[in-house]
């Protein structure tokens, strides 16, 4: 699988909440084989120089 780098904006999920929302770029959604109603799990690995976020697809 080739490396894909894309950018997306982070916005407030709903007025009055502290949650955020972002759009998953199409090329990344295709690589993850995401479909409507699928769930994803976020795994974050803090490091000295960078923070790595790993996304796992959970089929419905």
C-alpha positions as CSV (number, residue, x, y, z in Angstrom):
1,X,0.0,0.0,0.0
2,X,1.6,3.3,-1.0
3,X,2.0,6.1,1.5
4,X,-0.8,8.8,1.2
5,X,-0.5,12.2,2.8
6,X,-3.6,14.4,2.8
7,X,-4.7,17.4,4.8
8,X,-8.2,18.0,6.3
9,X,-9.6,20.8,8.5
10,X,-10.8,20.3,12.1
11,X,-14.0,21.9,13.1
12,X,-16.2,22.0,16.2
13,X,-18.6,19.0,16.2
14,X,-21.5,20.9,17.7
15,X,-21.9,24.3,19.2
16,X,-21.4,24.1,22.9
17,X,-19.4,20.9,22.9
18,X,-15.7,20.2,23.2
19,X,-15.6,17.5,20.5
20,X,-14.1,18.0,17.1
21,X,-14.9,16.8,13.6
22,X,-12.9,16.3,10.5
23,X,-13.5,14.8,7.0
24,X,-11.6,11.7,6.0
25,X,-10.1,12.4,2.6
26,X,-11.5,10.1,-0.2
27,X,-8.1,8.4,-1.0
28,X,-7.6,7.5,2.7
29,X,-11.2,6.3,3.1
30,X,-10.7,4.1,0.0
31,X,-7.5,2.6,1.4
32,X,-9.3,1.8,4.6
33,X,-12.2,0.4,2.6
34,X,-14.6,2.5,4.6
35,X,-18.3,2.3,4.0
36,X,-21.2,4.3,5.4
37,X,-21.9,3.4,9.1
38,X,-18.5,1.7,9.6
39,X,-16.7,2.6,12.8
40,X,-13.1,3.5,13.2
41,X,-10.8,3.2,16.3
42,X,-8.1,5.9,16.8
43,X,-4.8,4.8,18.4
44,X,-2.3,7.5,19.3
45,X,1.4,6.9,20.0
46,X,3.1,9.9,21.5
47,X,6.8,10.2,20.7
48,X,9.7,12.6,21.3
49,X,9.6,14.1,17.8
50,X,6.2,13.3,16.5
51,X,2.8,11.9,17.5
52,X,1.6,9.0,15.4
53,X,-2.2,8.4,14.9
54,X,-3.2,4.9,13.7
55,X,-6.7,4.4,12.4
56,X,-8.3,0.9,12.5
57,X,-11.4,0.1,10.5
58,X,-14.1,-1.8,12.3
59,X,-16.7,-3.3,9.9
60,X,-20.3,-3.1,10.9
